[in-house]
Amino acid sequence: MILAALLAALPETIGAQSQPGGDAPPLTERERSLLQRIQSLEKKIAGLRDVQARLAAIEARLGEERAQGTSKEPADSAAVGSYLQPAAFVPGGKEEPQPPRAAAPASPKPAPQSAAASPPSQPAGGQPPSQSSATTPPAADDKARFPEASDGNPAVFGEFNPGRGFVVSRGQYGELDLSGYMAVRYLNQLPPDQSATDHLGRPFPVEPRNDFQFHRVMLFSQGWLFSPKFQYSTFVWTVQDTNQVAVGGALYYNFSKYFTLGAGWNAYPGTLSLQGSHPYWVSYDRVMADEFFRPYFSQGVFAQGNLLRTLQYRWMVGNNNSNLDVPASKLDRDLSAGFAITWQPTTGEFGPRGAFGDYERHKKLATRFNLAYTYSPEERQSPIGTPASNTTLRLADSLNVFDTGALAAGVTVERVRYQLVSVAAGMKYRGFWLQGEGYFRKLDHFIADGPLPVAAVRNTGFYVQAAQMIVPNRIELYGSTSFVLGEFGQRPHEFIGGANYYPWNTRNLRLNLQLINVSHSPVSSTFGFYTGQITGKVLTLGFTAFY
């Protein structure tokens, strides 16, 4: 195009000036020299016109072949493209030709992994990004870096913590990101025929499972509105095993690194697995003791932040221990609360989301200590004579404390107070991870329709988990054990061995194989690994995807 413009801009009078004629006086020596130069220039121009015509024909032919899908560019096509490209501007006022155009663009390579991921909804520098199109190319958006794990939103404590996701829209007044989590699994509880008794000697039904499930699907949206400090998140949470669907979300305002305040759905931060670490566990669900003692999810107000660089806090005040599937008409006026203090003295971090396992292979010893307390007055949420709606509190023999006859024959507990104290410690170094958590749970302040043999039920327990990345970024082996001690149980315990295979150099995709040897499980949940009072082997194979 530049060549065509150059030719068109030449004076049409060149030819006329080059022809002496008529009565014109004889040319001087200087004029004859100039005429020779003009004639030479005319020949070059004619040659360039011929080259231009041939190049136009070549480009036309290539365009037709591309349109028909049969393009076979000649070896010199790159040179042709380079010849016709305009010069590129280079700072400093110089120009240089652009490189040749490739026949087909190469697929973009993933961006390199950074030391730590930015919070998903805060642009760098705290300034709102400029107005852009509806979608952002991956190269311009750090949230689309495929290998990089997600730090999540530190103000979300439970399972509904969004991933890095994809930017759907980003503008001057807000941002919308979408992310999700999926788990598919095979579960086999053996032996298939079992029987057990509760602490009163009555038969307890044990029903081992053997099934495939598209186990869990969670879809998230998150972003900010009007200011990067004002953030939001929503979720659709499904558990296929129980056919449960929940929809919720929360609003947050980030005042500073010392204080983020939120309202909506969250978890009581009573154990390490309820402090934003999901799904970065060594398996895709909790060990037995953690599942038995932990608090749950509710609606309320909550906050998190740093007290010091290595000292963090979390707290929440909510409606009850578990607000899922509980309408407001069944809530009483007694509120629940929980808080946690986390100290990370050596590095000030413990991996993305405080993850379990050392996939990142810390070069410096990382340590974490945690203290948490949860308080919740609980109600049966169903009239006496009907099945209890509240199923969050179980005795060590797996009986629901609100079931009729759980503590005494024919007696139904209507209200009870739940308290939990947990203490945890962990370390990571060069692919090795070791973590333990201990629990003390107390159930008291019973209100029942008859006399009870106890005024309080106390249980203690713990787990210890260890993992080693034997092939960096690919293969991880782990082992765990957990115990539940105290009243009404038969010393429930378990030993676990498992392996993770990460096929695509990221925490976000993994194949998990696990074998559990369990005795008299106090936990009974359709979505977890355990059926009440099961004794034997539990084999699971699962694949999880997080984006």
C-alpha positions as CSV (number, residue, x, y, z in Angstrom):
1,M,0.0,0.0,0.0
2,I,2.9,2.3,0.7
3,L,4.3,1.5,-2.7
4,A,1.0,2.4,-4.4
5,A,0.8,5.7,-2.6
6,L,4.4,6.5,-3.6
7,L,3.7,5.9,-7.3
8,A,0.4,7.8,-7.2
9,A,2.2,10.8,-5.6
10,L,4.8,11.2,-8.3
11,P,4.4,14.3,-10.5
12,E,2.7,13.7,-13.7
13,T,5.0,16.3,-15.3
14,I,8.1,14.2,-15.1
15,G,7.6,12.8,-18.6
16,A,6.9,16.2,-20.1
17,Q,9.9,17.7,-18.5
18,S,12.1,14.9,-19.8
19,Q,11.3,15.6,-23.5
20,P,13.2,18.5,-25.2
21,G,11.4,19.8,-28.1
22,G,10.2,22.7,-30.2
23,D,12.1,25.8,-29.9
24,A,13.6,25.1,-26.6
25,P,17.2,26.3,-26.2
26,P,20.0,23.7,-26.1
27,L,20.3,21.9,-22.8
28,T,23.2,22.7,-20.6
29,E,25.5,20.0,-19.2
30,R,23.8,20.2,-15.9
31,E,20.3,19.9,-17.4
32,R,21.4,16.9,-19.5
33,S,22.7,15.1,-16.4
34,L,19.4,15.8,-14.7
35,L,17.4,14.5,-17.7
36,Q,19.4,11.3,-17.6
37,R,18.5,10.8,-13.9
38,I,14.8,11.5,-14.7
39,Q,14.9,8.9,-17.4
40,S,16.5,6.4,-15.1
41,L,13.9,7.1,-12.5
42,E,11.1,6.5,-15.1
43,K,12.5,3.0,-15.8
44,K,12.6,2.2,-12.1
45,I,9.1,3.4,-11.6
46,A,7.9,1.2,-14.5
47,G,9.7,-1.8,-13.0
48,L,8.1,-1.1,-9.6
49,R,4.7,-0.9,-11.2
50,D,5.3,-4.3,-12.7
51,V,6.3,-5.7,-9.3
52,Q,3.2,-4.2,-7.7
53,A,1.0,-5.8,-10.3
54,R,2.6,-9.2,-9.8
55,L,2.4,-8.9,-6.0
56,A,-1.3,-8.0,-6.2
57,A,-1.9,-11.1,-8.4
58,I,-0.1,-13.3,-5.8
59,E,-2.1,-11.9,-2.9
60,A,-5.4,-12.3,-4.8
61,R,-4.6,-15.9,-5.6
62,L,-3.7,-16.6,-1.9
63,G,-6.8,-14.9,-0.8
64,E,-8.9,-17.2,-3.0
65,E,-7.1,-20.3,-1.7
66,R,-7.6,-19.3,1.9
67,A,-11.3,-18.7,1.3
68,Q,-11.5,-22.2,-0.2
69,G,-9.5,-23.7,2.7
70,T,-6.7,-25.0,0.4
71,S,-4.1,-22.4,1.0
72,K,-0.5,-23.7,0.4
73,E,1.6,-20.6,0.7
74,P,4.9,-20.6,-1.3
75,A,8.1,-20.5,0.5
76,D,8.5,-16.8,-0.1
77,S,5.1,-15.9,1.1
78,A,6.5,-14.7,4.4
79,A,8.8,-12.4,2.5
80,V,5.8,-11.1,0.5
81,G,3.9,-10.4,3.7
82,S,6.8,-8.7,5.2
83,Y,7.3,-6.5,2.1
84,L,3.8,-5.3,2.2
85,Q,3.7,-4.7,6.0
86,P,3.9,-1.1,7.2
87,A,6.8,-0.1,9.3
88,A,6.4,-0.4,13.1
89,F,6.9,2.6,15.3
90,V,9.7,2.2,17.8
91,P,10.2,4.7,20.7
92,G,13.0,7.1,19.8
93,G,11.5,8.1,16.4
94,K,13.0,5.3,14.3
95,E,11.0,2.9,12.3
96,E,11.7,-0.8,11.5
97,P,9.7,-3.3,9.4
98,Q,7.4,-5.6,11.2
99,P,8.3,-9.3,11.3
100,P,6.7,-11.6,8.7
101,R,3.2,-12.7,9.4
102,A,2.8,-16.4,10.2
103,A,0.4,-18.6,8.3
104,A,-1.4,-19.5,11.5
105,P,-0.9,-18.0,15.0
106,A,0.6,-20.4,17.5
107,S,-1.4,-21.3,20.6
108,P,-0.5,-19.0,23.5
109,K,1.7,-20.5,26.1
110,P,0.6,-20.4,29.8
111,A,2.0,-17.5,31.7
112,P,4.7,-18.4,34.2
113,Q,3.7,-19.3,37.7
114,S,4.1,-16.5,40.2
115,A,5.1,-16.7,43.8
116,A,1.7,-15.8,45.0
117,A,-1.6,-15.1,43.3
118,S,-3.3,-11.8,43.7
119,P,-6.8,-11.9,45.3
120,P,-9.2,-12.6,42.5
121,S,-11.2,-9.4,42.6
122,Q,-8.6,-6.7,43.4
123,P,-6.7,-5.2,40.5
124,A,-3.1,-4.2,41.1
125,G,-2.7,-0.9,42.8
126,G,-6.3,-0.9,44.0
127,Q,-7.4,1.2,41.0
128,P,-10.3,0.2,38.8
129,P,-9.2,-1.1,35.4
130,S,-10.0,0.8,32.3
131,Q,-13.1,0.1,30.2
132,S,-12.6,-2.9,28.0
133,S,-14.5,-5.3,25.8
134,A,-16.8,-8.0,27.1
135,T,-14.0,-10.5,27.2
136,T,-10.4,-10.1,28.2
137,P,-7.6,-12.1,26.4
138,P,-5.8,-14.5,28.6
139,A,-2.5,-12.8,28.0
140,A,-3.9,-9.6,29.6
141,D,-5.6,-11.3,32.5
142,D,-3.6,-12.9,35.3
143,K,-6.7,-14.8,36.4
144,A,-6.5,-17.0,33.3
145,R,-3.0,-18.3,34.0
146,F,-3.6,-22.0,33.7
147,P,-0.9,-23.4,36.0
148,E,-1.4,-21.0,38.9
149,A,-3.3,-22.0,42.0
150,S,-6.0,-19.6,43.4
151,D,-5.5,-17.7,46.6
152,G,-9.3,-17.3,46.7
153,N,-11.1,-14.7,48.7
154,P,-9.6,-14.6,52.3
155,A,-13.0,-13.5,53.6
156,V,-14.7,-16.7,52.5
157,F,-14.1,-19.5,55.1
158,G,-16.0,-22.5,53.7
159,E,-16.3,-24.6,50.6
160,F,-17.9,-21.8,48.5
161,N,-14.6,-19.9,48.0
162,P,-14.4,-19.1,44.3
163,G,-11.5,-20.0,42.1
164,R,-9.4,-17.8,39.8
165,G,-12.0,-18.3,37.0
166,F,-12.5,-16.3,33.9
167,V,-13.2,-12.6,33.5
168,V,-16.6,-12.3,31.7
169,S,-16.6,-8.5,31.9
170,R,-14.5,-5.8,33.4
171,G,-15.2,-2.1,33.2
172,Q,-14.9,1.2,34.9
173,Y,-17.6,0.4,37.4
174,G,-17.2,-3.3,38.1
175,E,-16.1,-6.7,37.2
176,L,-17.7,-10.1,36.8
177,D,-15.7,-13.4,37.0
178,L,-17.1,-16.9,36.7
179,S,-15.5,-20.0,38.2
180,G,-16.4,-23.5,39.3
181,Y,-15.5,-26.8,41.0
182,M,-16.5,-30.3,40.1
183,A,-15.8,-33.8,41.6
184,V,-16.6,-37.2,40.1
185,R,-16.0,-40.3,42.2
186,Y,-16.4,-44.0,42.8
187,L,-17.1,-45.1,46.4
188,N,-17.0,-48.7,47.7
189,Q,-17.6,-49.4,51.4
190,L,-16.6,-52.9,52.4
191,P,-17.7,-55.5,53.6
192,P,-21.2,-55.1,52.1
193,D,-23.0,-56.8,55.0
194,Q,-22.4,-55.3,58.4
195,S,-24.2,-54.9,61.7
196,A,-23.6,-52.8,64.8
197,T,-25.2,-51.7,68.1
198,D,-25.5,-48.3,69.8
199,H,-24.4,-47.4,73.3
200,L,-27.7,-48.6,74.7
201,G,-27.2,-52.1,73.1
202,R,-29.8,-51.6,70.4
203,P,-29.2,-52.7,66.8
204,F,-27.9,-50.0,64.6
205,P,-28.4,-50.3,60.8
206,V,-25.2,-50.2,58.7
207,E,-25.7,-49.8,54.9
208,P,-22.5,-49.8,53.0
209,R,-22.5,-48.2,49.5
210,N,-21.0,-49.1,46.1
211,D,-21.7,-46.4,43.5
212,F,-20.5,-43.8,41.1
213,Q,-21.5,-40.2,41.5
214,F,-20.9,-36.9,39.7
215,H,-20.4,-36.0,43.3
216,R,-20.3,-32.2,43.6
217,V,-20.8,-29.2,41.4
218,M,-20.3,-25.6,42.6
219,L,-20.6,-22.6,40.3
220,F,-19.3,-19.2,41.5
221,S,-19.5,-15.6,40.4
222,Q,-17.5,-12.9,42.0
223,G,-16.2,-9.4,41.3
224,W,-16.5,-5.8,42.5
225,L,-19.0,-3.0,42.1
226,F,-18.1,0.8,41.8
227,S,-15.0,0.3,43.8
228,P,-12.5,-2.6,44.0
229,K,-13.0,-2.5,47.8
230,F,-16.7,-3.4,47.5
231,Q,-16.8,-7.0,46.5
232,Y,-19.5,-9.7,46.0
233,S,-19.7,-13.4,45.4
234,T,-22.5,-15.8,44.7
235,F,-22.7,-19.6,44.5
236,V,-24.8,-22.5,43.3
237,W,-23.9,-25.5,45.4
238,T,-25.0,-29.0,44.6
239,V,-24.3,-32.4,46.1
240,Q,-25.5,-35.1,43.8
241,D,-25.4,-37.8,46.4
242,T,-28.1,-36.1,48.5
243,N,-29.8,-34.3,45.6
244,Q,-29.2,-31.0,47.5
245,V,-29.0,-27.6,45.8
246,A,-28.2,-24.4,47.6
247,V,-27.9,-20.8,46.3
248,G,-26.3,-18.1,48.3
249,G,-23.6,-15.4,48.4
250,A,-22.2,-12.5,50.4
251,L,-21.1,-8.9,50.1
252,Y,-17.7,-7.7,51.4
253,Y,-16.0,-4.4,52.0
254,N,-12.2,-4.4,52.2
255,F,-11.2,-1.5,54.5
256,S,-7.6,-2.5,54.6
257,K,-5.4,-5.6,55.1
258,Y,-6.3,-5.4,58.8
259,F,-10.1,-5.5,58.3
260,T,-12.5,-6.9,55.8
261,L,-16.2,-6.9,56.8
262,G,-18.8,-9.1,55.1
263,A,-22.5,-10.2,55.4
264,G,-24.2,-13.2,53.9
265,W,-23.3,-16.9,53.7
266,N,-20.0,-18.1,55.3
267,A,-18.6,-20.9,57.6
268,Y,-17.7,-20.7,61.2
269,P,-13.9,-20.9,61.2
270,G,-13.8,-23.6,63.9
271,T,-11.3,-26.0,62.1
272,L,-8.6,-25.6,59.5
273,S,-10.8,-27.1,56.8
274,L,-13.2,-24.2,57.4
275,Q,-10.7,-21.4,56.9
276,G,-10.8,-21.1,53.1
277,S,-8.5,-24.1,52.2
278,H,-11.1,-26.0,50.1
279,P,-10.5,-27.7,47.6
280,Y,-6.7,-27.8,48.3
281,W,-6.8,-30.8,50.6
282,V,-4.9,-34.1,50.1
283,S,-8.3,-35.7,49.3
284,Y,-11.5,-34.2,48.2
285,D,-13.3,-34.6,51.5
286,R,-12.5,-34.4,55.3
287,V,-11.1,-37.1,57.5
288,M,-13.4,-38.7,60.1
289,A,-12.5,-36.7,63.2
290,D,-12.6,-33.4,61.3
291,E,-16.1,-34.2,59.9
292,F,-17.3,-35.3,63.4
293,F,-16.3,-32.2,65.3
294,R,-16.5,-29.4,62.9
295,P,-19.1,-26.6,62.8
296,Y,-21.0,-25.8,59.6
297,F,-22.3,-22.9,57.4
298,S,-24.8,-20.1,58.1
299,Q,-25.8,-16.6,57.3
300,G,-24.5,-13.7,59.3
301,V,-21.8,-11.1,59.6
302,F,-18.1,-11.9,59.6
303,A,-14.7,-10.3,59.3
304,Q,-11.1,-11.2,58.8
305,G,-7.7,-9.5,58.6
306,N,-4.2,-9.2,60.0
307,L,-3.3,-8.3,63.5
308,L,0.4,-8.5,62.6
309,R,2.2,-9.6,59.5
310,T,2.2,-13.2,60.6
311,L,-1.0,-13.1,62.8
312,Q,-4.5,-13.3,61.3
313,Y,-8.0,-13.4,62.8
314,R,-11.4,-14.6,61.5
315,W,-14.8,-14.4,63.2
316,M,-18.4,-14.8,62.4
317,V,-21.8,-14.3,64.1
318,G,-24.6,-16.2,62.5
319,N,-28.1,-17.7,62.8
320,N,-27.3,-21.2,63.9
321,N,-24.7,-24.0,63.3
322,S,-26.1,-25.0,59.9
323,N,-28.5,-22.7,58.0
324,L,-28.6,-24.8,54.9
325,D,-32.1,-25.9,54.0
326,V,-33.5,-24.2,57.1
327,P,-36.2,-21.6,56.5
328,A,-36.3,-18.5,58.7
329,S,-39.5,-19.8,60.3
330,K,-37.5,-22.6,62.0
331,L,-34.8,-20.3,63.4
332,D,-34.8,-19.3,67.0
333,R,-33.6,-16.0,68.5
334,D,-30.3,-17.4,69.8
335,L,-27.3,-16.6,67.6
336,S,-24.1,-18.6,67.1
337,A,-20.5,-17.4,66.9
338,G,-17.0,-18.5,66.2
339,F,-13.5,-17.1,65.9
340,A,-10.0,-18.3,65.0
341,I,-6.5,-16.9,65.4
342,T,-3.8,-18.1,63.0
343,W,-0.1,-17.6,63.5
344,Q,2.4,-18.3,60.7
345,P,5.7,-17.3,62.3
346,T,8.3,-18.4,59.8
347,T,7.1,-17.3,56.4
348,G,3.8,-15.5,57.0
349,E,2.0,-17.8,54.6
350,F,1.1,-21.5,54.2
351,G,0.6,-21.8,50.5
352,P,-2.4,-20.8,48.4
353,R,-5.5,-20.7,50.7
354,G,-3.5,-22.3,53.5
355,A,-3.5,-25.5,51.5
356,F,-3.0,-29.0,52.8
357,G,0.1,-30.6,51.3
358,D,3.2,-28.9,49.9
359,Y,2.6,-28.9,46.2
360,E,4.5,-25.6,46.0
361,R,7.7,-27.2,47.6
362,H,8.6,-24.5,50.1
363,K,12.3,-23.7,50.1
364,K,12.0,-22.2,53.5
365,L,10.3,-24.0,56.4
366,A,6.6,-22.8,56.6
367,T,4.8,-23.2,59.9
368,R,1.2,-22.6,61.0
369,F,-0.5,-22.6,64.4
370,N,-4.2,-22.2,64.9
371,L,-6.7,-21.8,67.8
372,A,-10.4,-21.7,67.2
373,Y,-13.6,-21.6,69.3
374,T,-17.3,-22.1,68.2
375,Y,-20.4,-21.6,70.2
376,S,-23.9,-22.5,69.0
377,P,-27.3,-23.0,70.9
378,E,-29.0,-25.6,68.8
379,E,-32.7,-26.6,68.3
380,R,-34.3,-29.8,67.0
381,Q,-36.2,-27.7,64.3
382,S,-39.0,-30.3,64.1
383,P,-41.9,-31.2,66.4
384,I,-41.5,-34.1,68.7
385,G,-42.7,-37.3,67.1
386,T,-41.3,-36.4,63.7
387,P,-37.8,-36.9,62.3
388,A,-35.3,-34.3,63.5
389,S,-34.4,-31.7,60.8
390,N,-31.2,-30.8,62.6
391,T,-28.6,-33.5,61.8
392,T,-25.4,-31.7,62.6
393,L,-24.7,-33.1,66.1
394,R,-23.9,-36.8,66.6
395,L,-22.8,-38.9,69.5
396,A,-19.7,-41.0,69.2
397,D,-21.8,-44.0,68.3
398,S,-23.3,-42.0,65.3
399,L,-26.7,-41.4,66.8
400,N,-28.2,-37.9,66.1
401,V,-28.5,-36.2,69.5
402,F,-32.0,-35.0,68.5
403,D,-33.3,-38.4,67.6
404,T,-35.8,-39.8,70.1
405,G,-34.0,-42.2,72.4
406,A,-30.5,-41.0,71.6
407,L,-29.6,-40.5,75.3
408,A,-32.4,-42.3,77.0
409,A,-35.2,-44.6,75.8
410,G,-38.3,-42.7,74.7
411,V,-36.7,-39.3,75.5
412,T,-36.3,-36.6,72.9
413,V,-33.8,-33.7,73.2
414,E,-35.3,-30.4,72.0
415,R,-32.4,-28.0,72.7
416,V,-28.7,-28.3,73.4
417,R,-25.6,-26.0,73.4
418,Y,-22.7,-26.9,71.2
419,Q,-19.1,-25.7,72.0
420,L,-15.9,-26.6,70.2
421,V,-12.3,-25.8,70.8
422,S,-9.7,-26.8,68.3
423,V,-5.9,-26.4,68.3
424,A,-3.8,-27.1,65.2
425,A,-0.1,-27.0,64.1
426,G,1.5,-27.7,60.7
427,M,4.7,-27.4,58.7
428,K,5.8,-27.5,55.1
429,Y,9.3,-28.0,53.6
430,R,10.5,-29.0,50.2
431,G,7.4,-31.0,49.3
432,F,6.8,-32.5,52.7
433,W,3.8,-31.5,54.8
434,L,2.8,-32.5,58.3
435,Q,-0.3,-31.3,60.1
436,G,-2.3,-32.2,63.2
437,E,-5.5,-30.9,64.8
438,G,-7.0,-31.6,68.2
439,Y,-10.6,-31.1,69.3
440,F,-12.6,-30.8,72.5
441,R,-16.4,-30.7,72.1
442,K,-19.0,-30.2,74.8
443,L,-22.7,-30.6,74.5
444,D,-24.7,-29.3,77.5
445,H,-27.7,-27.2,78.5
446,F,-30.0,-30.0,77.4
447,I,-33.8,-29.4,77.2
448,A,-35.7,-32.6,76.7
449,D,-39.2,-34.0,77.2
450,G,-38.0,-36.4,79.9
451,P,-35.1,-37.1,82.3
452,L,-31.6,-37.6,80.9
453,P,-28.8,-39.6,82.4
454,V,-26.2,-36.9,81.7
455,A,-25.9,-33.1,82.1
456,A,-23.2,-32.8,79.5
457,V,-21.5,-35.0,76.8
458,R,-17.7,-34.5,76.3
459,N,-15.7,-35.8,73.4
460,T,-12.1,-35.3,72.4
461,G,-10.3,-36.3,69.2
462,F,-7.5,-35.5,66.8
463,Y,-6.1,-36.2,63.3
464,V,-2.5,-36.3,62.0
465,Q,-1.9,-36.1,58.3
466,A,1.4,-36.2,56.3
467,A,2.2,-35.9,52.6
468,Q,5.2,-35.9,50.3
469,M,5.5,-34.8,46.7
470,I,7.6,-37.7,45.4
471,V,7.5,-36.3,41.8
472,P,7.3,-32.5,41.8
473,N,4.1,-31.1,40.5
474,R,2.9,-34.6,39.5
475,I,2.7,-37.3,42.2
476,E,1.9,-37.0,45.9
477,L,1.6,-39.7,48.5
478,Y,-0.1,-39.2,51.8
479,G,-1.2,-40.9,55.0
480,S,-3.6,-39.9,57.8
481,T,-5.1,-41.2,61.0
482,S,-7.9,-39.8,63.2
483,F,-9.5,-40.8,66.5
484,V,-12.7,-39.8,68.3
485,L,-12.6,-40.4,72.1
486,G,-15.0,-39.9,75.0
487,E,-18.5,-40.9,75.9
488,F,-20.8,-43.2,74.0
489,G,-18.4,-44.5,71.4
490,Q,-16.4,-47.6,70.8
491,R,-13.1,-45.8,70.3
492,P,-13.7,-44.8,66.6
493,H,-10.6,-44.5,64.6
494,E,-9.2,-44.8,61.1
495,F,-6.0,-45.1,59.1
496,I,-5.7,-43.7,55.5
497,G,-3.3,-44.1,52.6
498,G,-3.7,-42.3,49.4
499,A,-2.1,-40.8,46.3
500,N,-2.7,-37.8,44.0
501,Y,-1.7,-37.5,40.4
502,Y,-1.7,-34.0,38.9
503,P,-1.7,-34.4,35.1
504,W,-1.4,-30.8,34.0
505,N,1.1,-29.1,36.3
506,T,-1.5,-27.5,38.5
507,R,-3.3,-28.1,41.8
508,N,-6.6,-27.4,40.1
509,L,-6.8,-30.8,38.3
510,R,-6.1,-34.0,40.1
511,L,-6.8,-37.7,40.2
512,N,-7.2,-39.1,43.8
513,L,-7.0,-42.7,45.0
514,Q,-7.6,-43.4,48.6
515,L,-8.1,-46.4,50.9
516,I,-9.5,-46.0,54.4
517,N,-9.4,-48.6,57.2
518,V,-12.1,-47.4,59.6
519,S,-13.6,-48.8,62.8
520,H,-17.0,-47.8,64.1
521,S,-17.3,-44.5,62.3
522,P,-19.3,-41.9,64.3
523,V,-19.8,-39.9,61.1
524,S,-22.7,-40.7,58.8
525,S,-23.1,-38.6,55.7
526,T,-24.2,-39.4,52.2
527,F,-21.8,-36.9,50.7
528,G,-18.7,-38.0,52.7
529,F,-16.7,-41.2,52.9
530,Y,-18.4,-42.7,55.9
531,T,-21.7,-44.4,56.9
532,G,-22.6,-44.5,60.5
533,Q,-20.9,-47.3,62.5
534,I,-19.2,-48.7,59.4
535,T,-16.2,-50.9,60.2
536,G,-13.9,-52.1,57.3
537,K,-12.4,-50.7,54.1
538,V,-13.5,-47.7,52.1
539,L,-12.1,-47.4,48.6
540,T,-12.5,-44.2,46.7
541,L,-11.3,-43.0,43.3
542,G,-12.1,-39.4,42.3
543,F,-11.2,-36.7,39.9
544,T,-11.6,-33.0,40.7
545,A,-11.5,-29.9,38.6
546,F,-11.3,-26.3,39.8
547,Y,-11.2,-23.2,37.7
